Structure formats: structure tokens, C-alpha cells
Amino acid sequence: NPSQKATLNVARAEYYLSKGRTELAAKYLAQCPSSIMPFADTSARLALPMLGMEEGNSIKANESLANSNMALITFLTDKMKSAKLKNDTVICTMLGSWLAELHLHE
């Protein structure tokens, strides 16, 4: 059942975020449908701690997210893979640009 899988992915993502395992959490967040975890909210949640703004995460998650963009890179990469499977070139181009910028700063 897709709704059960989505709920399980959210629970796993939140668990791994609470433990500071942000890259693994990002993989689960990328699998969640945007109706449950909107893209803009999720990407902001992963990006803002790097800018010194806490965004509703645990202390461990914020510490991990503040030190590296790898969770955001993981999230965007998985979203790009999904868009590529759907042949969505516009989304792939936008995510690719953002990823290139993040890799330059990592």
C-alpha cells in the first residue's frame, strides 16, 4: 500500500534525523510524496541549519546539518534520479544546477 510505505518512510526519516544520521534520513525523505513532505519544506529543513537557522530538527540533526550539505545533496540527488526516470528535463536541469552549486561549496 503506497500510503503505508510513505508513512513508514516519514517515520524512518524522522528517526534517523533525531539520531543525527542526516544522509540516511535524506534518502527516506526523498522517497516521500510531496503531499506528505513538500519539496520546499524538506529542502529548507535540510539547508537552513547550514546557514545558522534551526528548522525544527533535533539537536543532533542540526549539528550534523550545520557542518555539511551532504544531506541536502543526497536528498536532491535522489529527487533528480526520480525526475530522470519520469523524463522530466526541467526538474533535472533545476536540480542539477543546485547540485553543482552545492558541490562547489562542499
C-alpha positions as CSV (number, residue, x, y, z in Angstrom):
1,N,0.0,0.0,0.0
2,P,1.6,3.3,-1.1
3,S,0.2,5.4,1.8
4,Q,1.7,2.9,4.4
5,K,5.0,2.9,2.6
6,A,5.0,6.8,2.7
7,T,4.2,6.8,6.4
8,L,6.9,4.3,7.1
9,N,9.4,6.4,5.1
10,V,8.5,9.5,7.1
11,A,8.9,7.6,10.4
12,R,12.3,6.3,9.3
13,A,13.4,9.7,8.1
14,E,12.4,11.4,11.4
15,Y,14.1,8.6,13.4
16,Y,17.4,9.0,11.5
17,L,17.2,12.8,11.8
18,S,16.8,12.5,15.5
19,K,19.9,10.4,15.7
20,G,21.9,12.8,13.6
21,R,22.2,10.4,10.6
22,T,21.1,13.0,8.2
23,E,22.2,11.5,4.9
24,L,20.3,8.3,5.6
25,A,17.3,10.4,6.7
26,A,17.6,12.4,3.4
27,K,17.3,9.2,1.4
28,Y,14.0,8.4,3.1
29,L,12.7,12.0,2.8
30,A,13.4,11.8,-1.0
31,Q,11.1,8.8,-1.2
32,C,8.2,10.6,0.5
33,P,5.5,12.0,-1.8
34,S,5.2,15.8,-1.8
35,S,1.7,15.6,-0.4
36,I,3.3,14.4,2.9
37,M,6.7,16.1,2.8
38,P,6.6,19.1,0.4
39,F,9.8,19.6,-1.5
40,A,10.2,23.2,-0.5
41,D,9.7,22.5,3.2
42,T,12.0,19.5,3.1
43,S,14.8,21.2,1.3
44,A,14.6,24.2,3.6
45,R,14.7,21.9,6.6
46,L,17.9,20.3,5.3
47,A,19.5,23.6,4.1
48,L,18.8,26.2,6.8
49,P,20.9,24.7,9.6
50,M,24.0,25.3,7.3
51,L,23.0,29.0,7.3
52,G,22.7,29.1,11.1
53,M,19.0,28.8,11.2
54,E,17.4,25.9,13.1
55,E,14.5,24.4,11.3
56,G,12.5,22.1,13.6
57,N,15.2,19.4,13.8
58,S,16.7,17.6,16.8
59,I,19.9,19.0,18.2
60,K,21.9,16.1,16.7
61,A,20.3,16.7,13.3
62,N,21.0,20.5,13.4
63,E,24.6,19.8,14.4
64,S,25.1,17.4,11.5
65,L,23.3,19.6,9.0
66,A,25.2,22.7,10.1
67,N,28.5,21.1,9.3
68,S,27.8,19.7,5.9
69,N,25.5,20.0,2.9
70,M,25.7,16.2,2.2
71,A,22.2,15.5,3.4
72,L,20.8,18.2,1.1
73,I,22.9,16.8,-1.7
74,T,21.7,13.3,-1.1
75,F,18.1,14.5,-1.0
76,L,18.4,16.5,-4.2
77,T,20.3,13.7,-6.0
78,D,17.6,11.1,-5.2
79,K,14.9,13.6,-6.3
80,M,16.8,14.1,-9.5
81,K,17.0,10.3,-10.1
82,S,13.3,10.2,-9.7
83,A,12.7,13.0,-12.1
84,K,15.1,11.4,-14.6
85,L,13.0,8.2,-14.6
86,K,10.0,10.3,-15.5
87,N,11.9,12.1,-18.2
88,D,11.3,15.5,-16.6
89,T,14.1,17.5,-18.1
90,V,13.1,20.8,-16.5
91,I,13.3,19.4,-12.9
92,C,16.5,17.6,-13.8
93,T,18.0,20.9,-15.0
94,M,17.0,22.8,-12.0
95,L,18.2,20.2,-9.5
96,G,21.4,19.7,-11.5
97,S,22.2,23.4,-11.2
98,W,21.5,23.4,-7.5
99,L,23.6,20.3,-7.0
100,A,26.5,21.8,-9.0
101,E,26.5,24.8,-6.7
102,L,26.3,22.7,-3.6
103,H,29.2,20.5,-4.7
104,L,31.3,23.6,-5.4
105,H,30.8,24.7,-1.8
106,E,31.1,21.3,-0.1
